[in-house]
Amino acid sequence: MDDPVARGARLFDIGEFFEAHEAWEERWRVATDKVERHFLQGLIQVAAAFHKLLVMKSADAASRLLAKGLAKLDEGPPHFQGIDIAAFREGLRACANDLAADHLARAAIPKIGRIRPPRL
């Protein structure tokens, strides 16, 4: 069975931000762990921000959602569910700065990359 977190990461990395949001929300709806729910909400907001920016052409809404999502991801650990959150956050911060300066290029949106399975 395809894990919604991994599916969302793959969708995000190919620029399917709305679909990534939907995949992560699927997991968020059933998650009971507070840390996991907060982390997923951050990812959902980040994906929604890029959808707002690139599809709906709403830079202001995108900027607000990106800030909210990044704040949630900042509260979590540097690695979560196999994702290198520290590197992803760094790329998101650069995007937030570029968006504030009104020159964010789609190519600058960071990739989540390969999700590493947890160590036993």
PENOR-V736851 format. One record per pair of residues at least 6 apart in sequence whose C-alpha atoms are under 8 Angstrom apart, sorted by the first residue. I is the first residue (numbers start at 1). J is the second residue. If there is no record, write none. Layout:
# PENOR-V736851
i:j
I:J
I:J
This chain:
# PENOR-V736851
i:j
4:23
4:24
4:26
4:27
5:23
5:24
5:27
6:115
7:20
7:23
8:19
8:20
8:21
8:22
8:23
8:24
9:20
9:112
9:113
9:115
10:20
10:112
10:113
11:17
11:19
11:20
12:19
12:20
12:47
12:111
12:112
13:110
13:111
13:112
13:113
17:47
17:48
17:50
17:51
18:47
18:48
18:51
20:44
20:47
21:43
21:44
21:45
21:47
21:48
22:44
24:40
24:43
24:44
25:40
25:41
25:44
27:40
28:36
28:37
28:40
28:41
31:37
35:76
38:72
38:73
39:72
39:73
39:76
41:69
41:72
42:68
42:69
42:70
42:71
42:72
42:73
43:69
43:73
44:69
45:65
45:66
45:68
45:69
46:65
46:66
46:68
46:69
46:70
48:62
48:65
49:61
49:62
49:63
49:64
49:65
49:66
50:62
50:66
51:62
52:58
52:59
52:61
52:62
53:59
53:61
53:62
59:99
63:96
63:99
63:100
66:92
66:96
67:96
70:89
70:92
70:93
73:85
73:89
74:89
77:85
77:86
78:84
78:85
78:86
79:85
79:86
81:115
81:116
81:117
81:118
82:115
82:116
82:117
82:118
83:112
83:113
83:114
83:115
83:116
84:112
84:115
88:110
88:111
88:112
91:108
91:109
91:110
92:109
92:110
95:104
95:108
95:109
98:104
